[in-house]
Amino acid sequence: MGCCEVLMKAILIITNVVVLVAGAALLVAGGVFYAKKFDFFPDLEDYSTNVNTVLIPMMVIGAVLFLVGVIGCCGAITGKSGLLNVYFVVVLIVVILEIVIIILGVVKKGDFVEYTEKYSKELFDEYKKEYITDTDGKNEMDAKKALAVNTAQFVFSCCGLTSGPNWWTGGQTFTKIPPGCCAEWKGEDIGTGLYDVNADGKCLVGADKTESDIYKEGCTEKVKSLANDFEAVIIIVIVAVIVFEIICLAAACYSKKNDMVA
């Protein structure tokens, strides 16, 4: 066995062991949470109905990765052209999809940004009308939408769509703020809609009224800033992954060729 053949086989084996382990981890984690076994993370049980929509795709992706990893490992170890053919086709499809995603990302970036901003404004406006403009206390807004608004603000460390917390009150002094605007928010009190703000400009989180800083930057500005910062990095990472996948395709072809010669 020549050095080139050993190297190609090593690349396939190591790569597919990593893919196999990653797929197994996603599959097991998704299965555990889907079964609502929240023994290790009891706080997530309150949001089980919201996270279940993520768990099924997570398990499907895990299963596909696991299967590809097994096929790749077996093909690399045995050198059987049948297994390597299947592996080659699957990885080639993934490479094509990644290239299509990059092209669409560049060509349709403006449309995607416009749609995202429009949907975000509708969602934030609905929350604003429900909890700030109309103070009838009915709280008829879908809990999932309210959670989405607050989660977006908390994850991106922002408040309101533009201009920070003043967006919620139209520039007037605010005495209440959505929970997601608070740095110490624990994912609670979605149904109440707002947290009080004290004279020091701190929001009072939860039943114990813990003081917490309020995010000052609007979500539109924050997301655009993050997108600009990470856009080049994301493209470089995807291109690097594609190049590595092409190397794996070449390794599969080389191993298959040796099997056919043998």
N, C-alpha and C positions, 0 to 999 in steps of 0.2 A: 504494500500500500504506500503510494507516494505521499510526499509532504503536502501537496496541494489537495489531494483527496482527504487526508486527515484533517486539514484545516477546514475544508468545506463541510465535512461531517460534524466537526466540533461546533461550527457556527450554527448549523441546523439544530443540533441537539440542545445546546445551551439556550438558544433563542426560544425553542419550543418548550423547554422545561419552564422558562419564565412565563410564557404564555399560558401553559397548562396550570401552573400554580395560581396565576392571576385569575384565570377563569374559574378555578375551583373556589378561590376566596370569594369572588362575586356571587357564585352560585350558592355557596353555603351561607354567606351573610344574608343574601336576599331571601333564602328559604327560611332562615331562622326568624327574621323580622316579619316575613309574610305570615308565618305561623303565630305571630303575636307573642313571641316569647321574649318579653322585655325585662327579663330578670336582671340583666346587666345594665340596662338603660331604662329604668322605670319611667322617667320623665317623658320618654317618647310615646308612651302608651296613649296619652291624651290626643296625639296627632296621628294615630295609626291609620285612620281613614284617609288622611291626606298623603301619607308616604306610600301607601299601597300602590298608587298609580305609578310610582317610580320603581317599585320593587320588581314588578313583572318584567319590564324591559331590562332591568339589571340582571335578573336571573337568565333571561334569554341570551343576553350578551355573554354572561359567564359560561353558559352551556356551550355556545358557539366557540368561544376562546378555548375552553377545555377540550372540545372535540378536535379543533384544529391543532392544538398542542399535542394531543395523543397521536393524531395521524402524522404530524411532522416528526415527532420523536421516533415512532415506529418505522417510518419511511427512512429516516436518517440512519437508524441502527441496522435495519435489515437491508437497506438499499433497494427495496422492491419498487419497480417502476410504477406499479398500480397505485400504491399509496402516495408516491411522490407526485404522480399525475394529479390526484385529487388535491393534494396540498398546494401544488402549483396553481391550479385553477382557482382555488379559494383565495389564496394570497393575491393573485393577479386581479381578481374581482375587487378585493379590498383596495389595492393600489389605484385602480381605475376610479373607484368611488371617491377616494381621497383627492385625486386630481380634479374630478368633477366638482367636489366641494370647494376646493381652492378657487377654481375658475368662477363658480357661482358666487362665492364670497366676494370676489373682486368686481364682477360684473353687476351683481344685484345688491351690492352694499348699500347704495342709496335707497333702494326700495325697502330693504330690510329695516334700515334706520327709520324711515318714514312710517312704516307699519308699526314698529315697536313704539315709537313716540306717540302715535295716534292711540294705540291700545292702552299705553301707560296713562295717557291723559284721561281717557274715558274711565279707567279704573280708579285713578286718584280723585277725579272729579266726583265719582259716585261715592267714594268714602267721605270726601269733604262735605258733600250734600247730606249724607246720612248722619254724620257725627258732629259737624261744626255748623253748617248753615241751617239745617232743620234740627232743632233741639227738642223734638217731641218725645224722645226716649223710646221710640218703637224699635229701633235697631233691626230693620228689616233686611239689611244687606247680607248677602250670602257670606257665611263664616269663612269659606275658603278664599273669597276675594279679599276680605278684611285681613286674613292671614297673609295673603300674597303681598298686599301693600306694606304691611309692617315688616314682613320678612325681607322684602327688597330693600327697605330703608335700613334695616339693621345690618344685613349682609354687606351692603355697599357703604355703610357709615354715612348716610345722607338723610335729608329730611325734606319732604315736599318735592315737587317736580323741579322747581327753579327757585333761586334766591333763599334757599334754606327754610327754616321754620316759619318765616314770615309768609311763605306761599300759602300756608293753611289759613291765615287770617287776613290776607290781602294787604299786608303791610302794617296792620294794627297790632298793638301790643297783645301778645298771646299769653293766656293764663292756663291753657290746656294744650296738650300735644299728643299725637298718636304714639302708642307704646314703642313702635319700631324706631322712633327718633331718639330714644334714650339708650345710652351706651351700656347700661346695666340691665336692659330688658331681658327677662327670663323666658319669653315666649308665652306669657300669661295674659289674662284679661283681654282677650281678643273681643269678646262680646261687649265690653264696656266702652270700647272705642277710643278713650282718651285718658291721659294721665295729667294730674295737676302740675303746674309750674309755680315754684315759689318765688319770692322777691329777689333771690340771688340768681335767677335764671336757670335753676336746676329743675329737672323733672323729678317727681316723686313716684318711685317705682313700687308697684305691688301694694299689698295690704299693710306692710310695715313702713311704707313711705320712705324708702331708701333714696337719698339724694343721688342723682346721676347727671352727668354732662349730657347736653343735647347736641346732636350733630348739626353743624352750621351750613354745610354745603348742600345745594340742591341735587337731587338724584340724576337729573339729566346731565348736568355739568360733570358730576362725579363719574358716571358711567362712560361718558365720552372721553374723559381724561384717562380712565383706566384702559379703554379700548385703544386709544392712541398710544399709550405706553406699552401695551402688550401685543399690539397687532403684528409688529415685525417679529417679535419673539415667537408668537404662535405659528406664523408662516415658516420661520426657520426650523422650528421643531417638527412641523408636519413634513417639510421637505426632507429633513434628516431621517425621519421615520420611513418615508417613501424610498429614499436611497438605500436604507438598510433592508427594507423589504425586497428591493430589487436584487440586492446581494443574496438574500435568502432564495429568491427565484433562481438566480444563477447557480447557487449551491445545489438546489434541487435538480436542476437540469444536468449538472455535472454528475451528481450521484446516480441519476437515472441513466445517463449515458454509460456509465461504468457497469451498471447492472445489465444493460442491454448487450454490452460487449461481452460480459462474463457469460 
